[in-house]
Amino acid sequence: MTASSSISPPQPMLPHGLAGRLFGRMMERLNRSAYERAASLLDLPPDGAFLELGFGTGRLLEMMAARHSDGFFAGIDASPLMVATAKRRLDRRHAARDLREGSAERLPWAEDSFDAAAALHCFQFWPDPVSTLCEIQRVLRPGGTFLLVLRAYGARDREWLPNPWSRTPQEVDDALALLKKAGFEARREWPDARTSPVIVATV
Ligand SMILES: C[S@@+](CC[C@H](N)C(=O)[O-])C[C@H]1O[C@@H](n2cnc3c(N)ncnc32)[C@H](O)[C@@H]1O
């Protein structure tokens, strides 16, 4: 094992341990308005299927489940702690769910499985954004919506971020270009400079 591989990933990238639990609570509080905005922009049929990448504590999944009691809720997250937390949350609502531990660039679902998908504050951690966006395009049904919520501007300079498009001030434009390359029609929805940038994309 090399010295660098023995260093734990930062909490935002992989919430873990006791500090990860505390980080999860804090993140949920800070991101409340982003979840509300995402839920209001996601147009899911009453019995629709929804996918979230990097769902963290599962608060958005829970909000979607509360609005769509006949829906199906799937997701993938790299953190075993976050997967366990979100599973408990959806089980309390008796929601139909399929939450997996894994990385976003390989989605373990068949093509045309979902009506809508979302990824909030995790684009910067995707090691291969092009493959990930192609995978989202594959699992969405024709006409499906993908909502990408990026970080607020000030956080965009971390050298260690795996996604090279996420380290520049052009992150929003870069994400729009990558979405188009993956076959989406994408537009920016960014009403307020203080909030997280939002991109709505359709297949
Ligand atoms: C900053 S948190 C955001 C959580 C939640 N979306 C929110 O907005 O509150 C980033 C999440 O992405 C997950 N993550 C990081 N890299 C990932 C990857 N390659 N694939 C899937 N999930 C990943 C982390 O485990 C963490 O739960």
The ligand as a Gaussian input file, in Angstrom:
#p B3LYP/6-31G(d) Opt

LIG

0 1
 C      -21.290000      16.097000      -1.179000
 S      -22.199000      14.617000      -1.061000
 C      -23.798000      15.137000      -1.738000
 C      -24.926000      14.269000      -1.259000
 C      -26.322000      14.707000      -1.705000
 N      -26.476000      14.553000      -3.133000
 C      -26.614000      16.126000      -1.295000
 O      -26.662000      17.010000      -2.168000
 O      -26.818000      16.375000      -0.101000
 C      -21.539000      13.608000      -2.366000
 C      -22.073000      12.191000      -2.384000
 O      -21.604000      11.546000      -3.593000
 C      -21.143000      10.242000      -3.263000
 N      -20.145000       9.852000      -4.277000
 C      -18.855000      10.276000      -4.395000
 N      -18.267000       9.737000      -5.453000
 C      -19.203000       8.964000      -6.062000
 C      -19.205000       8.150000      -7.221000
 N      -18.114000       8.029000      -8.004000
 N      -20.334000       7.487000      -7.543000
 C      -21.452000       7.595000      -6.757000
 N      -21.500000       8.342000      -5.642000
 C      -20.408000       9.027000      -5.302000
 C      -20.600000      10.362000      -1.853000
 O      -20.545000       9.118000      -1.198000
 C      -21.600000      11.346000      -1.216000
 O      -22.690000      10.677000      -0.635000

